[in-house]
Amino acid sequence: MKLFIAGLDTETNTFSPMQTGLEAFSENLIAYGDATQRPLNCCSSQLFVWRNAAQEKGWNVVESLCAVAEPGGRTTRLVYEHFRKTILGDLEAAMPVDAVMLALHGACVADGYDDVEGDLISHVRKLVGPEIPIAVELDLHCHITDLMIDNASIIMTYKEYPHTDIETIAAQLFAMLERTLAGEIRPIMAAYDCRLVSIFHPHKVPLRGIVDRMKELEGQDGVLAISFGHGFPWGDVADVGAKTLVVTDNDPSKAARIAESFGHEIYVAREEMRGDYLTIDEALDRAIAVENGPVVLADVSDNAGGGAPGDSTFILRRILERGIEDVASCLYWDPIAVRMCREAGEGATLELRIGGKIGKVSGDPLDLTVKIRRIATDITQRFGPTPLSIGDAVWVSSGSIDIVLNTVRTQTFHPECMTGLGLDPSQKKIIVVKSSNHFRAGFEPIASEILYVSAPGALQPRFENLPFTKLKKPYWPRVADPLG
C-alpha cells in the first residue's frame, strides 16, 4: 500500500485586522515533506500517527507539505495557492497511491477562497479519481461544508476542547481507512445543521454526556464515527455554525438519522450551553470577592488562538484604574517592548509602552513604569504533551502587577509561560490569561475559580451581534428558535 499524507492548519478570524502570510506559517511550521523528522508540533501530530501506523504494516508513506500558522486573519491567496500547488504536485509525482490522509483545520479562509479545505480536498479528488479513499481529520472548530463531504471519503473531527484527543482521533481515522482499503467497510457520510453559532464546552453538562454517547455508539451497528463540528463563530462564511457529522458503513439513511438525532439534541440544549461571559468589572468584582486565589480570568476576546492580536489592554487597564493588586497577566504579544527590555537589561526600571499596537481591537497602549524581573530566550509552554515556543519573553512588574511579554504570537496554554521566567502564578490573587478555553488543562489545577470575560476585542463572544455578511440562514442566538 502507498499512503500519501499532508497537513495544512490555520484557523481564520475574518474579523481580525491581521492577514496570514508566509511569515506567519514560517514562525510556526512549514515542512516540505519532513514534518515527521522534526520535533513534534501539536498540529503535525496526526502525520506522526499515520506514518508510524502505516510503516508498522509495511506500507510505503509519501509525506508532503505540513504547514501550520497561528490563527489570524485571511490567508493570502498567494500563500494558499502555493501550498495547494505543492501538495498537488507531490501527489501527482507519487501517483498511483492507494489512499490519502489530510490533517486540516476546517476553518481556513483565504483571499478568494471561503472554503480552503473543501477546495483542497476537491482538487485532491480530481487527481486521484473517485475510487481512492481520502480520509480527513479536522479541528472541531471547523466549517463542515458540502464540498468537503462530497469529495472526502471519511471526515472526523476532534471531540474534546481543549483538544486533548488529536492523536486518538488520528489513530481511529487510520483504522477506519485500513478497513476501507481491505474492503471491510464502505464509509458513507451525512451532516446535520444545528443552526447554532456559539462556543461549546465538552467538559460541561449537558454536552459532556452527549459527546460520551457519541463515543459509545461508534463501532456499533454499522456506525463508524460521530463528530460534532462546533464551527468557528468568527469566520464570515456561508457555512459557519455547528453541525453534526456521522459516518456509517454504507447506510446513508442511518447516517442522516443519527446526525439529525444528535444535532437536534444539541439544539434543544442550546440555552443550557450558553456561555457565562462576564463584563470586565463583573469579573473583577467576583475575583476580588473570592477569599482564596488564584482566580483565573480568561480574556477570551484577545485569544491569539482565535485570530486575535494578543496585545489588548482593556482588562489590564481596568485593573490598574481600580487599584487592584496581586495580579499576573499574560501573554502580551509585544516584540517591541521585549526588545526595549532586552536593551535595558534585567533589574532595570524603565518607562514602557505595553500592548495596544495592532489596531482598534487592541485598545490603547499602556504607559507604565516597570521593573524588569527576568529576560529569557525561547521559552516554551505545553499544549497537551507538546512544548510550544512563545519566543523570547520578559517578566516585568508594576507594583504587584506582573506582566509577561513575548515575541511569538500565541495564546496562553500553561503556567509554564510564567514559571519558565521564575514567576509563580499559583501565588497570585488573580491571573489573567489571553485564551478562550485551552488554558484550562494547565491552569485548572491551580485555580480556585475560572471566569470568562467578554472584553472588547477581535473575538467578541456576543454571537448574536457578529457582523456576518455571508451567513444568510437564521441562527441562534440571533434568533431564539431558528429551527421552529
GIWO-V748788 format. One record per backbone hydrogen bond with DSSP energy under -0.5 kcal/mol. CO is the residue of the C=O (numbers start at 1). NH is the residue of the N-H. If there is no record, write none. Layout:
<<CO & NH> <CO & NH>>
This chain:
<<1 & 3> <1 & 60> <2 & 98> <2 & 99> <3 & 62> <4 & 101> <5 & 64> <6 & 103> <7 & 67> <8 & 105> <9 & 69> <11 & 13> <11 & 72> <12 & 14> <13 & 16> <18 & 73> <19 & 21> <20 & 76> <21 & 25> <22 & 26> <23 & 27> <24 & 28> <24 & 70> <25 & 28> <25 & 29> <29 & 68> <30 & 32> <31 & 33> <31 & 66> <34 & 37> <35 & 38> <41 & 44> <41 & 45> <44 & 47> <44 & 48> <45 & 49> <46 & 50> <47 & 51> <48 & 52> <49 & 53> <50 & 54> <51 & 55> <52 & 56> <53 & 57> <54 & 57> <54 & 59> <55 & 58> <59 & 61> <60 & 3> <60 & 62> <61 & 63> <62 & 5> <62 & 64> <64 & 33> <65 & 7> <66 & 31> <67 & 9> <68 & 29> <72 & 13> <74 & 20> <75 & 111> <76 & 80> <77 & 81> <78 & 82> <79 & 83> <80 & 84> <81 & 85> <82 & 86> <83 & 87> <84 & 88> <85 & 89> <86 & 90> <87 & 91> <88 & 92> <89 & 93> <90 & 94> <91 & 95> <92 & 95> <98 & 133> <99 & 4> <100 & 135> <101 & 6> <102 & 104> <102 & 137> <103 & 8> <105 & 139> <106 & 143> <107 & 12> <108 & 116> <109 & 75> <110 & 113> <113 & 110> <115 & 119> <116 & 120> <117 & 121> <118 & 122> <119 & 123> <120 & 124> <121 & 125> <122 & 126> <123 & 127> <124 & 128> <125 & 129> <133 & 100> <133 & 135> <134 & 153> <134 & 154> <135 & 102> <136 & 156> <137 & 104> <138 & 158> <140 & 142> <140 & 230> <140 & 231> <142 & 144> <143 & 145> <145 & 149> <146 & 150> <147 & 151> <148 & 151> <148 & 152> <154 & 136> <156 & 138> <162 & 164> <165 & 169> <166 & 170> <167 & 171> <168 & 172> <169 & 173> <170 & 174> <171 & 175> <172 & 176> <173 & 177> <174 & 178> <175 & 179> <176 & 180> <177 & 181> <178 & 182> <179 & 184> <179 & 185> <180 & 183> <186 & 250> <188 & 248> <190 & 246> <192 & 194> <192 & 244> <195 & 476> <196 & 242> <200 & 202> <201 & 204> <204 & 208> <206 & 210> <207 & 211> <208 & 212> <209 & 213> <210 & 214> <211 & 215> <212 & 216> <213 & 217> <214 & 218> <217 & 220> <220 & 223> <222 & 224> <222 & 249> <223 & 219> <225 & 247> <227 & 229> <227 & 245> <228 & 230> <229 & 243> <231 & 233> <232 & 235> <234 & 14> <234 & 15> <234 & 236> <235 & 237> <237 & 240> <242 & 194> <242 & 195> <243 & 229> <244 & 192> <245 & 227> <246 & 190> <247 & 224> <247 & 225> <248 & 188> <248 & 250> <251 & 255> <252 & 256> <253 & 257> <254 & 258> <255 & 259> <256 & 260> <257 & 261> <258 & 262> <259 & 263> <260 & 264> <261 & 265> <262 & 266> <263 & 267> <264 & 268> <265 & 269> <267 & 270> <269 & 273> <271 & 274> <275 & 277> <276 & 452> <278 & 454> <279 & 283> <280 & 284> <281 & 285> <282 & 286> <283 & 287> <284 & 288> <285 & 289> <286 & 290> <287 & 290> <294 & 296> <294 & 448> <294 & 449> <295 & 297> <295 & 431> <296 & 298> <296 & 451> <297 & 299> <297 & 433> <298 & 300> <298 & 453> <299 & 302> <300 & 303> <301 & 458> <301 & 459> <302 & 304> <303 & 306> <303 & 308> <304 & 307> <310 & 333> <311 & 356> <313 & 317> <314 & 318> <315 & 319> <316 & 320> <317 & 321> <318 & 322> <319 & 324> <320 & 323> <326 & 429> <326 & 430> <327 & 402> <328 & 432> <329 & 404> <330 & 434> <331 & 333> <332 & 334> <332 & 406> <334 & 338> <335 & 339> <336 & 340> <337 & 341> <338 & 342> <339 & 343> <340 & 344> <341 & 345> <345 & 348> <348 & 372> <350 & 352> <350 & 370> <352 & 354> <352 & 368> <354 & 366> <359 & 362> <360 & 363> <362 & 313> <365 & 367> <366 & 354> <366 & 368> <368 & 352> <368 & 370> <370 & 350> <371 & 373> <371 & 397> <372 & 347> <374 & 395> <376 & 393> <379 & 390> <379 & 391> <381 & 388> <383 & 386> <386 & 383> <388 & 381> <390 & 407> <390 & 408> <391 & 379> <392 & 407> <393 & 376> <394 & 396> <394 & 405> <395 & 373> <395 & 374> <396 & 403> <397 & 371> <398 & 401> <400 & 327> <400 & 402> <401 & 398> <402 & 329> <403 & 396> <403 & 405> <404 & 332> <405 & 394> <406 & 334> <407 & 409> <411 & 413> <413 & 442> <414 & 417> <415 & 418> <415 & 419> <416 & 420> <418 & 421> <418 & 423> <419 & 422> <422 & 424> <423 & 425> <424 & 427> <425 & 428> <429 & 295> <430 & 328> <431 & 297> <431 & 433> <432 & 330> <433 & 299> <433 & 435> <434 & 412> <437 & 440> <438 & 441> <439 & 442> <439 & 443> <440 & 444> <443 & 446> <443 & 447> <444 & 447> <449 & 296> <451 & 298> <452 & 278> <453 & 300> <453 & 301> <453 & 455> <457 & 460> <461 & 463> <462 & 465> <463 & 466> <466 & 468> <470 & 472> <475 & 479> <476 & 197> <479 & 482> <481 & 484>>
